[in-house]
Amino acid sequence: MRANENAIQELREAFDQASGEDWLLLLKPLAVGGIADSVQMRTASGIERTRQHRIVDKFTQFNAGLPPVLHLLDHTISRTGQRGRLPNIYLLTESGAALLRAAGLPDAHACDLQDDHAMAHKLCMVDVHLSAAKQSLEVLTDRVVPFRDTETLRPDHQVQLSDGTIGILEVEQIATQAIVPRIANSLNQKYKFYSAPESAGYRKEIRMVLNVPPGHKFIKTCNVWRSVLENLREELGEPLNFTLKAIPLVDFLLEPEWEVETSARWWDLTKVTREQREPDAAHEPDRESGITRNSKEDLVLLTALHLALKEEQEPRWAKTIDLDFLDVMVKIYEASHPEDTQSPWRWMPPHGSLSLLKDYFDLHPTLRRRLHASLHHNTSKWSWNSRTILHRMQRVIDTFLAYYGWKSNVYLSAKAVLAEGAAEPFKVSVTTLGFFWGKPDESSRKTDALEWVLTALFRYAEDLGLGRPRFW
C-alpha cells in the first residue's frame, strides 16, 4: 500500500524546512535499488559525516504518522575492498520510496531483499551506478529490455557511452557450482538478445564487474564463466555474437573506466586462447560449496578449477605451509639450550625456553585454545593405557603442526613414541630429511628444537596454560 499523499507532502515540507535539499541528496542513492550504505550516501551527496547523522536522525523524528523513511539493517555486509569498520546499511521503506517518487524519482521502490547475498549484490550495483553518475553518464539500473515480443533481458546497468552506443555492465559475485545453470541461462539469453533487431543500438560487448578479491578467487570465477562460454559456443556450433570482459570490483572502483574501448585491465573471457595472467594471485584456500546436477556441469567446473590452478604463480602448498616456523622453535629452544656445549645453561631448568614459549602462546591464543581442546577433549571417558596415551599425544602433536599448515610426513615427522628405559615413559620423536631444512647441523638443531617444544606441551602443560593432562 502506498503511503498517504497528504502525509508524504507534510513530511517533505518538514524535511525541507529542517535541512533544505540535503535530505534528498542523502536519500537519492537509495532510489537506485532501495538500499545503500552510509558511505555511499555521504559520497554521493557530498555531505559531511556529522551533518549526515543529524539528517538521518530527522528521518526517524519526523514521520507525519507514517513509518520511518529508512530502516537501519541490524548488521553489516562486507564487500571486496572495504577496510576498517563497515558502514551502516539502510533500507528504503514504502514511506521513503513514496517520498522520493514525490520528489521526482519515479522509479524509487521499497527494498524487499531478504538475504545478505542479494543485498551485497545490490550494494555493488549502487557503487557502479554512482560511479557512472559521477561521470555525468546516463545510466539505467535494473531495467527490463524487451525483445522479440516475448523475450526480455534485465541487465544490471545500461550506460550511454560517448559514441552513442549503450553498454551493458553486469555485477557478479564468486561463481560456484550451484550457479553454473544460471550462468549458462544468462549467457544464452544474451546470445538471443544480440541476435535480435532490438540490440542494434547496443555495444556488442558485456562488461562484468566481479565482487571478488583480485587473485585466486577472481581467476577461478573468470574461468568458470569462460568454461560455460566455451560450452555455449560448442552447443551453438558458431562464434558468439558478443564479447564478455571482466575486472575485479575493487580495481574498477579505484579507477573507473567508462571509455568506449576497454583497456588491458579487463580480462576478455571470450578469447579462445588465454593470454592474460594475474601476477599477484592471493591465496584463497576455501572453495565455495555447491551442488552440480550432472557430469556435464562437473566437467565444466573441474576444467575451470584446473585452469585456475595453472594460473597460479607458485604451488598451492607453498602458500599454505609455513616453512619458517622451525626457526621460531629454534629461537625458543636456544633460550635454555645454547649451542655452546660448555655453557652452564644447558644443565639448568629450562626457564628461558619456557618463558619464551609462554610468550609465544600469548601471541597465538588460537593455537593455545586448539591445543587445550585436543589435550582435554573427552578425557574423563577414556581408559588410559599406553595405546590411548600415545593416541592422545599424537592428536596434540598433529594439532600443533596443522597450525602451520603442516602434516607429519617424510620431510618432517613428529611422532609420540614409548621411551624405553627413560625417566618418562613417553616422548616425542622428530625426524626429517636433512637436505630439506638446510645443512645437517642446522637441520639437527631444528628437529631438536621442535622435539623439545612438542614434549613441553605435555611436560610443562600447566605452566603453559594448557592444563595438566590426566595421563601425564
GIZINOR-V182244 format. One record per helix or strand. SS is the DSSP state (~ for helix, > for strand). FROM is the first residue (numbers start at 0). TO is the last residue. Records with the same first field share a line. If there is no record, write none. Layout:
SS=FROM-TO ; FROM-TO
This chain:
~=4-18 ; 21-27 ; 29-32 ; 37-44 ; 48-60 ; 93-101 ; 115-133 ; 176-193 ; 196-198 ; 215-235 ; 248-253 ; 294-310 ; 315-319 ; 324-333 ; 343-346 ; 350-362 ; 364-375 ; 378-380 ; 385-402 ; 433-436 ; 439-458
>=34-36 ; 69-71 ; 88-91 ; 138-140 ; 144-146 ; 150-152 ; 156-159 ; 165-171 ; 201-209 ; 242-247 ; 266-267 ; 411-417 ; 425-431
